[in-house]
């Protein structure tokens, strides 16, 4: 049961992290509205649903733990494709292959809960179900918290490095800008950053340079966040090898 709960916790952390970082990337990098972001998530949602339905039919032919392992492998590949697609000039259609991530999660969702519950005697089902729900919520919270920390940390470092390496920013201004970044940098859209720079009285050349630095740092921050999800997915792949070996449905 412990291995099943651990895998379930990790899976929920991965999914929560993805559902945090992907909409944020679409809204900030591409200025998507909430409706457009929801539509962009449809390939992921549909692939997850379809594979969850198909995955349940695989239970009679394959061991549940093996299906879960394959699911994490597919999810890792999907996240890897997504990470490779993230760049400053990427178009939303380039991110469509991230639907592979949904396929992997669908396979996992079709098996993991039943496998956890079936691993204990019937009189312990209620207790195990409660523990599982608790770890699901914990996974959601920790997944979002970790991804948020990585995003802001990577963004801060990226902006500082960009400022220090810039030849267009006067040397006397670099210390001031770097100190301002150390006090806190936020994930904002290009429009919000441009408006803020214009309000500060910066000239056009300075605005363009800072926006270029920020765009690159933001892109690298999103890549770092997806990289963390890949790490968790690969770790969960290894953990899934310790799951009980059983078929959930008799052929």
N, C-alpha and C positions, 0 to 999 in steps of 0.2 A: 504493500500500500504506500509506503514512504516514497518509493521511486515514482509511482504514479502521481502522487500529490506534487512532488518536485517538478515533474515534467509538465503537469497542468499549470503550476505556478509560472514556470518559465514561458510556456506558450502564451498565457494571458499577458505577461509582461511584454512579450514581443508584439502581440497584436495591439495592445494599448499604445505602445511606443510608435508603431506604424501609423495608427489612426490619429496620433498627435502630430507627427512630423510631416506626413504626406499632405494633408490639407493645409498646414502652415506653409509648406513650400509652394504649393499652388497659389495660395492667396498672396504671398509676399513676392515671389519671383515672377509670377505671371498676372498678378492683380485680378485673380479670379474672384467672382462673387460667391456667396454661400451656395447659391443654386448651381453655378458652374462647377464648383468644387464637388458637390454631391454627385453631379453627372459624371465627373471625371473618375469618381470612386466606383462607378457602376461596374466596370470590368472586374475589379477586385471582388466586389460584393457578389456578382453573379457567378464568378468562377468558384468562389468559396461555397456558395449554395449548391451549385451543380455537383461539385466534387464531394460535398458532404452527403448528398443523396446517393451518388454512385458508390461512394466509399462504403456505405452501409451494406451494399450488396456484395462487396468484396469479403465481408466478414466470414462468409461460409467457405471461402476458398483459401484464404490466407490468414496467418496468425495476426492478431490485432497489433502486437508489438512491432511486427515487421512493417505493417501498413503505416504505423505512426513514424517509424524511422524513415521510411521513404518520404512521408509527408514533410518531415523536417529538412530532408535533403533537397526536395523540390522548393521548399520555402527559402532555403539558403541560396539556391540558384536564382530564384526570382529576385531576392534582395540584392544579390550580386549584380544582376542585369540592371536593376534600378540604380544602384550606386554608380555603375559605369556610365549610365545615361545622364547623370546630373552634371551639367556644365552651364556656364553663363548664357550660352545661346541655344539651349535645349528648347524644343517645342513639346507641349504636353503629349502629343502623339508618340514621341520618342519614349515616353514612360509607360506605354501600354503593356509592354512585356512584363511589367511588374505584376500583371495578373497571375503569373506563375506563382507568386507568393500566395495569392488567394487559393490556388489549386492545392498547394501544400497544406495550408491551414485547414482546408476543407477535409482532406484526408485525415488529419489529426483529430478534428472535431468529431468526425464520424465514429471514432473508436475510443478516445481517451477516457471520457466520462464513464462509459459502460465498463471499460476495462478496470478502472479504479473501483467501481462499486462491486463488480463481480469478484474482486480479489479478497473480499471478506465474507464472513458468514452472514446469512440473512438478518440475524438479530442485531448486527452492527451497521446495517445499511443506513439507518437514520443518522447515526453519529458520523459516519464517514462522509455522508452527503453534506452535513454541516461543516465539517472540516474542509471539504473540497470547496464549498462556497466561500469560506473565509479566505482560503489561499487564492482563489480567483480574484477577489477584491483586492487582496494584498498585492498580487501580481500586477493588476491594473495600476494601482497607485505608484508602486515602485518603478514600473516601466516608464510611466510618464515623467516621474521625478528624475530618473537617471538620464533619459533622453534630453529633457530640458536643461539639465546641468551640463551635459556634453555640448549641446548646441551653443549655449551662452559662453562656455569656456573656450570653445574653438573659435567662436566669432570674435571674442575679445583678443585672443592671441593673433588671429589672422589680421585684424584691423591694425593692431600695434605693429606687426611686422611690415604690413603694407605701407604704413605711414613712414616708418624708419627707412624703408628701402626706396621711397619715392624721390625722384629727382626734381619733381615739379613743386613740391612743398618746401618753402624756405626753411632753413635749418632752425631759425629762431622760433618757428611755429610748431615744429615737430614735438618739442618737449611739452608744450601746452596741450596739443591734441592728444598726445600719449597719456598725459595725466588725466585728461577728461575721459578717455576710454577706460582707464583703470578704475575710475569712480563708478563705472557701469555703462554697458553698451546693450542696446535692445535690438531685437529682431523687428525691423520695420520694412515697409515697402519702399520702392524707389521713389514714388511720389511723395511720401512722407519725408524721406531723407532730403529730397530736392527742395521741398518747401522749407524745411528747417534750415538748410544751408543758405537759401536765398534770404530768409528772415534774419540770419546772422550778419548779412552784408558781404558775404564772400563773393568774389568775382566769378565769372563763368568758368574760367580755366580751373580754379580751385574746386568749384562744385563738381565739374566733370571728373577731376582726379580723385576726389574723395568718394564719389559714387562708384567709380571703377574699382577702387580699393575695397569698398564695402561689398559690392556685388561679388567679387572674387572670394572675400572672406566668408560671406554668407553661403556661397556655393560649397566651399570647403567644410563649413560647419554642418550643412545638411548631409554631405558625404560622410562626415564623421559620425553623425547620428545613425545613419543607415549602417555604417560599419559596425557600430555597437550592436545593432539588431542582428547582423550577420554572426557576430561573435556569440550572442546568446543562442541563436538558432543552431549553430554548430555544436555548442555545449549541450543543448537539448538533444541533439542527434546522438551524442555519446551517452547521455543519461538514459535515452530511450532503449538502449541495448540491454539495460538491466530490468526492463519491465517484464512482468510475468508472460510466459510463452503460452498463449491459449487462443483458440478460436471462439468468438463471441456467439456464432451461430453454427449449429451442426449442419453439415452438408446433407 
